[in-house]
Amino acid sequence: MLITTVNITYLLGAVAFAIGLRQMSTPATARKGNLLATIGMSVAILATLFLPIEGADNNYIWIMGAMILGGIIGYISAIKIEMTAMPQMVSVFNGLGGACAVVLAYTELSHVSIGRIAASQAQLLILLLTLLIGAVAFTGSMLAYGKLQGLVDDRKVTLPSHNLINVVILAFLLGLATFIFLSGTQPGLVWISTLLAVSLLYGLSFVAPIGGADMPVVISLLNAFTGLSAAAAGLIYDNNIMMVGGILVGSAGIILTVVMCRAMNRSLANVLIGGFGENNKKKKEKGEKQVAKEITCADLAVQLYYSSTVMVVPGYGLAVAQAQKVVKRMDNLLSANGVDVTYAIHPVAGRMPGHMNVLLAEADVPYPKLLDMEDANEAMANTDMVIVIGANDVVNPAAYDDPASPVYGMPVINVWEAKNVVVLKRSMNPGYAGIQNQLFFHHKTRMLFGDAKNTLEELNDEIKTLEG
Amino acid sequence: MESIFLFLDENLLLIYLLIFTIILGFELISNVPTILHTPLMSGANAISGVVIIGAILLIRNADPTDYLTLSLGALGVVLGMINVVGGFAVTNRMLKMFNKKKK
């Protein structure tokens, strides 16, 4: 009786995951979908606590203690985190899920190695896969976090011919796993530990050469990995909801990765082994020295005040500077004086698709003011002033005219077609893709250096004085 | 090798489940608007925390004096729980903002 209830609960939980994911992919029902998936997870966990296991000691105290501790940590970090740091947070959560799979697989494998439990050849293979995939997802996600948080510099962690090194490590890793798999059903703990260490190393090495701008794609892929390791662990425990949930996330994560790559007009292979850095450095040195023209806050305030249409193009710099609310105040000031303010959202602006939408929504920017790339490009010729805030690669004209550039062919926002362009930027350093942007030297472009938030506040003050 | 063939033969239904779930996952996600990519990734990430169930089962099956296994299991539950609770909470926070702007 109880076992049937548990099984039916698992079934309902799995259905809740599937319908929840479906609803999450439509704006109107997205929140309901997330709630449904949360309920599905809660009942699945509850059912697991009640699942009858013959002769088990249960140790409920340990489970409850750990669940409360983990729940509190997870909830507080999710509530406290700044909206701007959301992508990093997702990466950390994903890494911890991978770590959970690693702990499981390692514990079970150590039991197998001392003969406490027997494993069939197939079970051994699945355990090894869980360990391997989970470990790569764990360290890979942590490095992705480090890169997004600005703790890790791309160039410092990339070795010469890093892609070759990755192939060697991967080959060694797969060889080692095959060796353990073939050497009988009671592998030594030393071998298992070596496999774990190399897997952890590979996760780091795999993500190291990938540019920070591509981290969303990587996180999505690692998310799929975590799902797959959860599914593999489900096979070991013969647990249907782990299998279904894990595989759903695995396949959904992979398709989401592909969709994201498509939004950047690149293939997944190009993202993973493309490695922006190296060839661009040479080109930059070759180019002659160009001078960008600057503008002062006061001048810009006047220009904005007497424009009839202004378009804001936000990028990651806006997120870093936490400037979304200041932008909204500028919007209010200008709108009150009859200026039409819109926002052009590039699909991959920021560190994750949709990143800018979330930030601007937080600052209460009304939905109709957000233009997608096509609409923005159409409206560009009739725009008096474009303000680029901390965006770089998504407004790079090299996408059209420089076949040697890594962004060549990527759809971008054609800001140079507007009457005037102002770029708010911290310095002349190239963007995350590590490439220089000819836009900064364009005859229509003026630069305004400084932290976006401070600059915009100063700008707002100037606009207020004009109102007099 | 033989045991692998045996495994496949014995678990044919499982293999069906695997393949159809993969297809379902693909179908569920295609045609997602760009603005939902981040919340969707985050929500899917929370679901991958389902691995916590394995950690719970590990603890439940452990000997009450086997503190090593219990501690490792508890570590697994803590990690999985952060993934699940944090993941769903952060997704909800993101999606709440989309609701707000419709008003």
Chai-1 contact restraints between the chains, C-beta under 6 A:
chainA,res_idxA,chainB,res_idxB,connection_type,confidence,min_distance_angstrom,max_distance_angstrom,comment,restraint_id
A,F17,B,I47,contact,1.0,0.0,6.0,A-B,restraint_1
A,L21,B,L28,contact,1.0,0.0,6.0,A-B,restraint_2
A,R22,B,L28,contact,1.0,0.0,6.0,A-B,restraint_3
A,M24,B,L40,contact,1.0,0.0,6.0,A-B,restraint_4
A,M24,B,G43,contact,1.0,0.0,6.0,A-B,restraint_5
A,S25,B,V32,contact,1.0,0.0,6.0,A-B,restraint_6
A,S25,B,L40,contact,1.0,0.0,6.0,A-B,restraint_7
A,A30,B,L95,contact,1.0,0.0,6.0,A-B,restraint_8
A,R31,B,L95,contact,1.0,0.0,6.0,A-B,restraint_9
A,N34,B,G43,contact,1.0,0.0,6.0,A-B,restraint_10
A,N34,B,T91,contact,1.0,0.0,6.0,A-B,restraint_11
A,N34,B,N92,contact,1.0,0.0,6.0,A-B,restraint_12
A,N34,B,L95,contact,1.0,0.0,6.0,A-B,restraint_13
A,A37,B,I47,contact,1.0,0.0,6.0,A-B,restraint_14
A,T38,B,F88,contact,1.0,0.0,6.0,A-B,restraint_15
A,M41,B,V84,contact,1.0,0.0,6.0,A-B,restraint_16
A,T48,B,I53,contact,1.0,0.0,6.0,A-B,restraint_17
A,T48,B,I56,contact,1.0,0.0,6.0,A-B,restraint_18
A,I53,B,R60,contact,1.0,0.0,6.0,A-B,restraint_19
A,A56,B,R60,contact,1.0,0.0,6.0,A-B,restraint_20
A,A56,B,N61,contact,1.0,0.0,6.0,A-B,restraint_21
A,D57,B,P64,contact,1.0,0.0,6.0,A-B,restraint_22
A,N58,B,R60,contact,1.0,0.0,6.0,A-B,restraint_23
A,N59,B,I59,contact,1.0,0.0,6.0,A-B,restraint_24
A,N59,B,P64,contact,1.0,0.0,6.0,A-B,restraint_25
A,W62,B,I59,contact,1.0,0.0,6.0,A-B,restraint_26
A,W62,B,L70,contact,1.0,0.0,6.0,A-B,restraint_27
A,W62,B,A74,contact,1.0,0.0,6.0,A-B,restraint_28
A,I63,B,I56,contact,1.0,0.0,6.0,A-B,restraint_29
A,I63,B,I59,contact,1.0,0.0,6.0,A-B,restraint_30
A,A66,B,A74,contact,1.0,0.0,6.0,A-B,restraint_31
A,A66,B,V77,contact,1.0,0.0,6.0,A-B,restraint_32
A,A66,B,V78,contact,1.0,0.0,6.0,A-B,restraint_33
A,M67,B,V77,contact,1.0,0.0,6.0,A-B,restraint_34
A,M67,B,M81,contact,1.0,0.0,6.0,A-B,restraint_35
A,L69,B,V78,contact,1.0,0.0,6.0,A-B,restraint_36
A,G70,B,V78,contact,1.0,0.0,6.0,A-B,restraint_37
A,G70,B,M81,contact,1.0,0.0,6.0,A-B,restraint_38
A,G70,B,I82,contact,1.0,0.0,6.0,A-B,restraint_39
A,G71,B,M81,contact,1.0,0.0,6.0,A-B,restraint_40
A,G71,B,V85,contact,1.0,0.0,6.0,A-B,restraint_41
A,I73,B,I82,contact,1.0,0.0,6.0,A-B,restraint_42
A,G74,B,M81,contact,1.0,0.0,6.0,A-B,restraint_43
A,G74,B,I82,contact,1.0,0.0,6.0,A-B,restraint_44
A,G74,B,V85,contact,1.0,0.0,6.0,A-B,restraint_45
A,G74,B,G86,contact,1.0,0.0,6.0,A-B,restraint_46
A,Y75,B,V85,contact,1.0,0.0,6.0,A-B,restraint_47
A,Y75,B,A89,contact,1.0,0.0,6.0,A-B,restraint_48
A,S77,B,G86,contact,1.0,0.0,6.0,A-B,restraint_49
A,A78,B,G86,contact,1.0,0.0,6.0,A-B,restraint_50
A,A78,B,A89,contact,1.0,0.0,6.0,A-B,restraint_51
A,A78,B,V90,contact,1.0,0.0,6.0,A-B,restraint_52
A,M89,B,V90,contact,1.0,0.0,6.0,A-B,restraint_53
A,V90,B,S42,contact,1.0,0.0,6.0,A-B,restraint_54
A,V90,B,N45,contact,1.0,0.0,6.0,A-B,restraint_55
A,F93,B,N45,contact,1.0,0.0,6.0,A-B,restraint_56
A,F93,B,N83,contact,1.0,0.0,6.0,A-B,restraint_57
A,F93,B,G86,contact,1.0,0.0,6.0,A-B,restraint_58
A,F93,B,G87,contact,1.0,0.0,6.0,A-B,restraint_59
A,N94,B,N45,contact,1.0,0.0,6.0,A-B,restraint_60
A,L96,B,L79,contact,1.0,0.0,6.0,A-B,restraint_61
A,L96,B,I82,contact,1.0,0.0,6.0,A-B,restraint_62
A,L96,B,N83,contact,1.0,0.0,6.0,A-B,restraint_63
A,G97,B,S48,contact,1.0,0.0,6.0,A-B,restraint_64
A,G97,B,G49,contact,1.0,0.0,6.0,A-B,restraint_65
A,G97,B,V51,contact,1.0,0.0,6.0,A-B,restraint_66
A,G97,B,N83,contact,1.0,0.0,6.0,A-B,restraint_67
A,A99,B,L79,contact,1.0,0.0,6.0,A-B,restraint_68
A,C100,B,V51,contact,1.0,0.0,6.0,A-B,restraint_69
A,C100,B,A55,contact,1.0,0.0,6.0,A-B,restraint_70
A,C100,B,G76,contact,1.0,0.0,6.0,A-B,restraint_71
A,C100,B,L79,contact,1.0,0.0,6.0,A-B,restraint_72
A,C100,B,G80,contact,1.0,0.0,6.0,A-B,restraint_73
A,A101,B,V51,contact,1.0,0.0,6.0,A-B,restraint_74
A,V103,B,L72,contact,1.0,0.0,6.0,A-B,restraint_75
A,V103,B,L75,contact,1.0,0.0,6.0,A-B,restraint_76
A,V103,B,G76,contact,1.0,0.0,6.0,A-B,restraint_77
A,L104,B,G54,contact,1.0,0.0,6.0,A-B,restraint_78
A,L104,B,A55,contact,1.0,0.0,6.0,A-B,restraint_79
A,L104,B,G76,contact,1.0,0.0,6.0,A-B,restraint_80
A,T107,B,L72,contact,1.0,0.0,6.0,A-B,restraint_81
A,S120,B,S3,contact,1.0,0.0,6.0,A-B,restraint_82
A,Q121,B,S3,contact,1.0,0.0,6.0,A-B,restraint_83
A,A122,B,I4,contact,1.0,0.0,6.0,A-B,restraint_84
A,A122,B,F7,contact,1.0,0.0,6.0,A-B,restraint_85
A,S220,B,M41,contact,1.0,0.0,6.0,A-B,restraint_86
A,N223,B,N45,contact,1.0,0.0,6.0,A-B,restraint_87
A,T226,B,S48,contact,1.0,0.0,6.0,A-B,restraint_88
A,G227,B,S48,contact,1.0,0.0,6.0,A-B,restraint_89
A,A230,B,S48,contact,1.0,0.0,6.0,A-B,restraint_90
A,A230,B,V50,contact,1.0,0.0,6.0,A-B,restraint_91
A,A230,B,V51,contact,1.0,0.0,6.0,A-B,restraint_92
A,A233,B,V51,contact,1.0,0.0,6.0,A-B,restraint_93
A,A233,B,G54,contact,1.0,0.0,6.0,A-B,restraint_94
A,Y237,B,G54,contact,1.0,0.0,6.0,A-B,restraint_95
A,Y237,B,L57,contact,1.0,0.0,6.0,A-B,restraint_96
A,N239,B,I53,contact,1.0,0.0,6.0,A-B,restraint_97
A,M242,B,V50,contact,1.0,0.0,6.0,A-B,restraint_98
A,M242,B,I53,contact,1.0,0.0,6.0,A-B,restraint_99
A,V244,B,T21,contact,1.0,0.0,6.0,A-B,restraint_100
A,G245,B,I47,contact,1.0,0.0,6.0,A-B,restraint_101
A,G245,B,V50,contact,1.0,0.0,6.0,A-B,restraint_102
A,I247,B,T21,contact,1.0,0.0,6.0,A-B,restraint_103
A,I247,B,I22,contact,1.0,0.0,6.0,A-B,restraint_104
A,L248,B,G25,contact,1.0,0.0,6.0,A-B,restraint_105
A,V249,B,A44,contact,1.0,0.0,6.0,A-B,restraint_106
A,V249,B,I47,contact,1.0,0.0,6.0,A-B,restraint_107
A,V249,B,S48,contact,1.0,0.0,6.0,A-B,restraint_108
A,S251,B,I22,contact,1.0,0.0,6.0,A-B,restraint_109
A,S251,B,G25,contact,1.0,0.0,6.0,A-B,restraint_110
A,S251,B,F26,contact,1.0,0.0,6.0,A-B,restraint_111
A,A252,B,G25,contact,1.0,0.0,6.0,A-B,restraint_112
A,A252,B,I29,contact,1.0,0.0,6.0,A-B,restraint_113
A,A252,B,A44,contact,1.0,0.0,6.0,A-B,restraint_114
A,G253,B,A44,contact,1.0,0.0,6.0,A-B,restraint_115
A,I255,B,F26,contact,1.0,0.0,6.0,A-B,restraint_116
A,I255,B,I29,contact,1.0,0.0,6.0,A-B,restraint_117
A,L256,B,I29,contact,1.0,0.0,6.0,A-B,restraint_118
A,P347,B,T34,contact,1.0,0.0,6.0,A-B,restraint_119
A,M352,B,T38,contact,1.0,0.0,6.0,A-B,restraint_120
A,P353,B,T34,contact,1.0,0.0,6.0,A-B,restraint_121
A,P353,B,H37,contact,1.0,0.0,6.0,A-B,restraint_122
A,G354,B,T34,contact,1.0,0.0,6.0,A-B,restraint_123
A,G354,B,I35,contact,1.0,0.0,6.0,A-B,restraint_124
A,G354,B,H37,contact,1.0,0.0,6.0,A-B,restraint_125
A,G354,B,T38,contact,1.0,0.0,6.0,A-B,restraint_126
A,N357,B,I35,contact,1.0,0.0,6.0,A-B,restraint_127
A,V358,B,M94,contact,1.0,0.0,6.0,A-B,restraint_128
A,V358,B,M97,contact,1.0,0.0,6.0,A-B,restraint_129
A,A361,B,M97,contact,1.0,0.0,6.0,A-B,restraint_130
A,A361,B,F98,contact,1.0,0.0,6.0,A-B,restraint_131
A,A361,B,K101,contact,1.0,0.0,6.0,A-B,restraint_132
A,E362,B,M97,contact,1.0,0.0,6.0,A-B,restraint_133
A,Y367,B,K101,contact,1.0,0.0,6.0,A-B,restraint_134
